[in-house]
Amino acid sequence: MGRRWDRCLDATLCFATYCKCVTETLIRYVGPFFVVIALTLILGGIYVFFAAIFPYQVPNPYTLYGAIHLAWCAFLFQGLMFNYLLTIITPAGAPPPPTDLSAERLAQLESERAPRRGEGFSRWCKKCAQSQSRTAWVSNCVGHFNHRYFVLFLLYLFMVCAYGALMSYSPFMDSHRFSVPWVGLSARGTIVFIFVLSVAVGLAVGLMLAWHLYLVLTGQTTIEFYFNRYRMQMAKERGETYYNEFDLGYRRNWDFFFGKGKFWFSWLLPTFTPPPGDGITYPTRTDGKTNSRAMRNYALV
C-alpha cells in the first residue's frame, strides 16, 4: 500500500512539474499583456467610479462626509497600486549556489521525495520557484520576497471591490427606473458594469484571499498543504500524530509573514522592508529560543 502511494505521488509530481513548465513558458511571453489588461481594468474602473458612482452617492465632496470617502478612496488606491507594482517588480528570489550545500546535505536531498523549500528552480524564468509559480496577472514569479505584496494586493483588491459594490448598489437598483435623474456620467450600462464587475471579481478574489490567509496562519504553502494531509494520513495509519514543523502558531506565523510594526495595523501600510529570512531557510516549531533554521518545502501555489 505504501509503495502504491509513493508511485502515485511521484507520478502526480512529475505531471504537475510538466504542467508548471509549460504554463511558465506561456506566461513568460503573455504576462506583460495580462498586466496591461489588469491596469486598464483597474484604472478604467476607478475613472467610471468617480465619474458615475461617486457623484451619485456624494453630491458634495466638500463636506466631512465627502472628505471621509475621498480619504478612504485614496487609502485603497495607494494600497492597491503599491502592492500590485511591488509584486511585479520585486524578484521572487534566487536558488542557492550549489556550493552552498554540503555533500551530506545533497545526499539527504536526493533521498527525499519532495523538493525542499527554496531549492525549487524554474529553468524557464531562471528563478527560484519557492512557494508560488509564475503568475500571469503580475508577470512574475510569486515567492518569498514578494509573496507579502501579493497577499496584500489581494486584500486591497477585495476591499476595493467590496467598496465599489456597496457604493454602486443603489445606482444599480435605480438604473431600472428611468424616472430617476442621473448625475455625471449618465450611461446606465456603466453602472451595471461596475456593480457586476465588483461583485464577480470580489467573490473570486475573496475566496483566493481567504485561502492564502489560511495558509499564512497555518505556516504552509498550497503544495505543502497536500503533502501535510498525505503525511497526516500515513501517520494516522501508524497510530502516530503528525505536526507541520513550520507551523509556529497563528500569531508567530502572521508576524513572520507580514512583519511586526509599532501599531497593530502596520502590516497594512506600504513598506519596502524585505521579509525576514533569505527564502531558503525557515524557523521551525522545535527551534525554541535558538536561532537554528531548517530548509523548507517550497512548491507551486
C-alpha positions in Angstrom: 0.0 0.0 0.0 2.8 2.4 0.9 4.6 1.7 -2.4 1.4 2.4 -4.4 1.0 5.7 -2.6 4.7 6.6 -3.4 4.3 5.7 -7.1 1.1 7.6 -7.4 2.6 10.7 -5.6 5.7 10.5 -7.8 3.6 10.4 -11.0 1.4 13.3 -9.7 4.5 15.4 -9.0 6.0 14.6 -12.4 2.8 15.7 -14.2 2.5 18.8 -12.0 6.1 19.7 -12.9 5.5 19.3 -16.6 2.3 21.4 -16.5 4.2 24.0 -14.5 7.0 24.2 -17.1 4.6 24.6 -20.0 2.5 27.2 -18.1 5.6 29.2 -17.2 6.7 29.2 -20.8 3.4 30.7 -22.0 3.1 33.1 -19.1 6.6 34.4 -19.7 5.5 35.8 -23.1 1.9 36.8 -22.4 2.4 38.1 -18.9 3.0 41.7 -19.8 -0.1 41.7 -21.9 -2.1 40.5 -18.8 -0.6 43.2 -16.7 -1.7 45.9 -19.2 -5.2 44.4 -19.1 -5.2 44.4 -15.3 -4.1 48.0 -15.1 -6.6 49.0 -17.8 -9.4 47.4 -15.8 -8.3 48.9 -12.5 -7.8 52.5 -13.8 -10.9 52.3 -16.0 -13.0 51.1 -13.1 -11.7 53.9 -10.9 -12.5 56.5 -13.6 -16.0 55.2 -14.1 -16.5 55.1 -10.3 -15.6 58.8 -9.8 -17.5 59.8 -13.0 -20.7 58.0 -12.3 -20.9 56.3 -8.8 -19.2 58.9 -6.6 -21.3 61.9 -7.7 -24.5 59.8 -7.1 -23.5 58.9 -3.5 -21.6 62.0 -2.6 -23.1 65.0 -4.3 -21.0 67.5 -2.4 -17.4 66.3 -1.8 -16.5 69.4 0.2 -18.2 68.2 3.3 -16.9 66.0 6.2 -18.8 63.0 4.7 -17.3 63.7 1.3 -13.8 64.1 2.8 -14.1 60.7 4.6 -15.0 59.0 1.4 -12.2 60.7 -0.5 -9.7 59.7 2.2 -10.9 56.1 2.1 -10.6 56.0 -1.7 -7.1 57.4 -1.5 -6.1 54.8 1.1 -7.5 52.0 -1.0 -5.9 53.3 -4.2 -2.4 53.7 -2.8 -2.5 50.3 -1.2 -3.8 48.6 -4.3 -1.3 50.1 -6.7 1.7 50.0 -4.4 1.3 46.3 -3.6 0.5 45.4 -7.2 3.5 47.2 -8.6 5.8 45.8 -5.9 4.5 42.3 -6.7 5.5 42.9 -10.3 8.9 44.4 -9.9 10.2 42.6 -6.8 12.3 39.5 -7.6 10.8 36.4 -6.0 14.1 35.0 -5.1 17.1 33.0 -6.4 18.2 29.4 -5.9 21.2 28.9 -3.7 24.5 28.2 -5.4 25.4 24.5 -5.5 28.5 25.2 -3.4 26.3 26.3 -0.5 25.1 22.7 0.0 27.4 20.2 1.6 27.9 16.7 0.2 25.9 15.3 3.2 23.1 17.8 2.5 23.0 16.9 -1.2 22.8 13.2 -0.3 19.9 13.9 2.0 18.1 15.9 -0.7 18.5 13.0 -3.1 16.9 10.6 -0.6 13.8 12.8 -0.1 10.8 12.7 -2.4 9.7 16.3 -2.2 12.0 19.3 -3.0 13.0 21.4 -0.1 11.6 24.9 0.1 13.8 27.5 -1.6 15.6 24.8 -3.7 13.0 24.6 -6.4 14.3 26.0 -9.7 12.4 27.2 -12.7 14.5 26.6 -15.8 12.2 28.8 -17.8 12.4 32.0 -15.9 15.7 31.1 -14.2 14.4 31.9 -10.7 13.7 30.1 -7.5 10.2 28.6 -7.7 9.8 29.0 -3.9 6.2 28.8 -2.7 4.5 30.1 -5.8 4.8 29.7 -9.6 4.8 32.4 -12.3 1.5 34.3 -12.2 0.1 35.8 -15.4 -1.6 38.8 -13.9 1.7 40.0 -12.3 4.0 38.7 -15.0 6.4 37.5 -12.3 7.1 34.6 -10.0 5.5 35.0 -6.6 7.9 33.8 -3.9 9.4 34.7 -0.6 10.4 38.3 -1.3 7.1 39.4 -3.0 4.6 37.0 -1.5 3.6 39.5 1.1 2.9 42.2 -1.5 0.8 39.6 -3.5 -1.4 38.8 -0.5 -1.8 42.5 0.4 -2.7 43.2 -3.2 -5.4 40.6 -3.0 -6.6 42.1 0.3 -6.8 45.7 -1.1 -8.4 44.5 -4.3 -11.1 42.7 -2.3 -11.7 45.9 -0.2 -11.9 48.0 -3.4 -14.4 45.5 -4.9 -16.5 45.5 -1.7 -16.5 49.3 -1.5 -17.4 49.6 -5.2 -20.2 47.1 -4.9 -21.7 48.9 -1.8 -21.4 52.3 -3.4 -22.9 51.1 -6.8 -25.7 49.1 -5.3 -28.2 51.9 -5.1 -27.4 53.3 -8.6 -27.6 49.8 -9.9 -31.1 49.3 -8.5 -32.1 52.8 -9.7 -30.8 52.0 -13.2 -34.0 50.1 -13.8 -36.1 53.1 -13.0 -35.8 55.6 -15.9 -37.6 58.3 -13.9 -34.6 58.7 -11.6 -32.4 61.7 -12.5 -28.7 61.0 -13.1 -25.6 63.0 -12.1 -22.3 62.9 -14.0 -21.7 60.0 -16.4 -25.3 59.0 -17.3 -24.8 55.8 -19.2 -26.7 53.2 -17.3 -24.6 50.4 -18.8 -21.5 51.7 -16.9 -23.4 51.5 -13.6 -24.3 47.9 -14.3 -20.8 47.1 -15.5 -19.2 48.5 -12.3 -21.6 46.7 -10.0 -21.4 43.3 -11.8 -17.6 43.6 -12.1 -17.2 44.5 -8.4 -19.3 41.6 -7.2 -17.8 39.0 -9.6 -14.2 40.0 -9.0 -14.8 40.5 -5.3 -16.1 37.0 -4.8 -13.3 35.4 -6.8 -10.6 37.4 -5.1 -12.2 36.9 -1.7 -12.0 33.1 -2.0 -8.4 33.3 -3.1 -7.6 35.7 -0.3 -9.2 33.5 2.3 -7.2 30.5 1.1 -3.9 32.5 1.2 -4.6 33.9 4.7 -5.4 30.3 5.9 -2.0 29.2 4.5 -0.3 32.1 6.2 -1.9 31.4 9.5 -1.0 27.7 9.4 2.6 28.2 8.1 2.4 26.3 4.9 2.1 26.6 1.1 -0.5 25.1 -1.2 1.6 22.1 -2.2 2.7 21.7 1.5 -1.0 21.6 2.4 -1.5 18.5 0.3 1.8 16.9 1.4 0.8 17.5 5.0 -2.5 15.9 4.5 -0.8 12.9 3.0 1.7 12.7 5.9 -1.1 13.1 8.4 -2.9 10.1 6.8 0.2 8.0 6.8 0.9 8.9 10.5 -2.7 8.1 11.4 -2.4 4.7 9.9 0.7 4.1 12.0 -1.1 5.3 15.1 1.0 8.4 15.3 0.4 12.2 15.2 1.9 14.4 12.5 2.7 18.0 13.0 3.8 20.6 10.5 7.2 21.6 11.7 6.9 25.1 10.1 3.7 26.0 11.9 4.8 28.4 14.6 1.3 29.2 15.8 -1.2 31.7 14.3 0.4 34.8 15.9 4.1 33.9 15.1 3.1 32.8 11.6 1.4 36.1 11.0 4.3 38.2 12.4 6.9 36.2 10.4 5.0 36.7 7.1 3.9 40.4 7.5 6.5 41.6 10.0 6.0 43.3 13.3 5.4 47.1 13.5 4.8 49.8 16.1 1.0 49.6 15.5 -1.4 46.7 15.1 -2.2 48.0 11.6 1.4 48.5 10.5 1.2 45.4 8.3 -1.3 47.3 6.1 1.0 50.2 5.4 3.3 50.4 2.4 6.9 49.4 3.1 10.0 48.5 1.1 11.4 46.4 4.0 12.0 42.9 2.8 10.5 40.0 4.8 12.7 38.2 7.3 14.9 35.4 6.1 16.6 34.6 2.8 13.8 32.5 1.3 15.8 29.3 1.8 16.0 28.7 5.5 13.0 29.0 7.8 12.4 28.6 11.6 10.6 25.5 12.9 8.4 24.9 15.9 11.3 22.9 17.5 13.8 25.8 17.3 12.7 27.2 20.7 14.7 30.2 21.7 17.6 29.4 19.5 18.4 30.8 16.0 18.6 27.5 14.3 16.9 27.3 10.9 15.6 24.5 8.6 15.2 24.0 4.9 11.6 24.0 3.9 9.4 22.5 1.2 8.5 25.2 -1.4 6.5 24.4 -4.4 3.6 25.7 -6.6 0.6 27.7 -5.4 
